[in-house]
C-alpha cells in the first residue's frame, strides 16, 4: 500500500482517522469529531479540517485517551499493519493508557464475581433491615 506524500493535497480529518483505523467507519469518525472527542493541534477539529504530516491528534474513545502524531497521509483504508505506519503515539500517551489499564484491572479484581446468590441476598436484606 502506498501512502500519499506530504507534497500532495492534505486529507480530511475524518478520512484520515478512518484510514488510520481509529474508527470503523468514516461516519463514526465524523460523529466523534462533532461530539468534541477529537482535538487537532491543541484546538478544536472539524470533519473537513485538513490534516498534514506533523499534526497532533488527541483522541478520546470511551475510557481510552490517545495522543498521536501524523506521520503519513492516506485516504485509503488498508491493513492494520499499514495503518500503524500513518501515526506515532507519544510516550506519555502510552504510559497513561497502561496506567489506566492497570487501574481498571485492579478495580475489576476487587469487584464481586457476579450476582449475589440466595444466601448472600438474605444476608444483605438482614443487614439493611438492622440499620
Residue pairs with C-beta under 8 A, 6 or more apart in sequence:
1 74
1 76
1 78
1 79
1 82
3 72
3 73
3 74
3 85
3 86
4 11
4 72
4 73
4 74
4 75
5 73
6 52
6 53
6 73
8 73
10 50
10 51
10 52
10 73
11 19
11 50
11 51
11 73
11 74
11 75
12 47
12 48
12 49
12 50
12 51
13 29
13 33
13 38
13 40
13 45
13 46
13 47
13 48
13 49
13 50
13 51
14 26
14 29
14 30
14 33
14 47
14 48
15 26
15 29
15 75
16 51
16 70
16 73
16 74
16 75
16 86
17 23
17 29
17 32
17 33
17 38
17 57
17 59
18 25
18 26
18 28
18 29
18 77
19 74
19 75
19 76
19 77
19 78
19 83
19 86
20 68
20 74
20 83
20 86
20 87
21 77
21 80
21 83
22 29
22 59
22 61
22 66
23 29
23 32
29 38
29 47
30 47
32 38
32 59
32 60
32 61
33 45
33 46
33 47
34 47
36 44
37 59
37 60
37 61
38 45
38 57
38 58
38 59
38 60
39 45
39 57
39 58
40 49
40 51
40 55
40 56
40 57
40 58
41 55
41 56
42 56
42 58
45 57
51 70
51 73
52 70
52 73
53 70
53 71
53 72
53 73
54 69
54 70
55 69
55 70
56 67
56 68
56 69
56 70
57 66
57 67
57 68
57 69
57 70
57 87
58 65
58 66
58 67
59 65
59 66
59 67
59 68
60 66
63 100
63 104
64 97
64 100
65 93
65 96
65 97
65 100
66 89
66 93
66 97
67 89
67 90
67 92
67 93
68 87
68 88
68 89
68 90
68 93
69 87
69 88
69 90
70 86
70 87
71 85
71 86
71 87
71 88
72 85
72 86
73 86
74 83
74 86
77 83
116 124
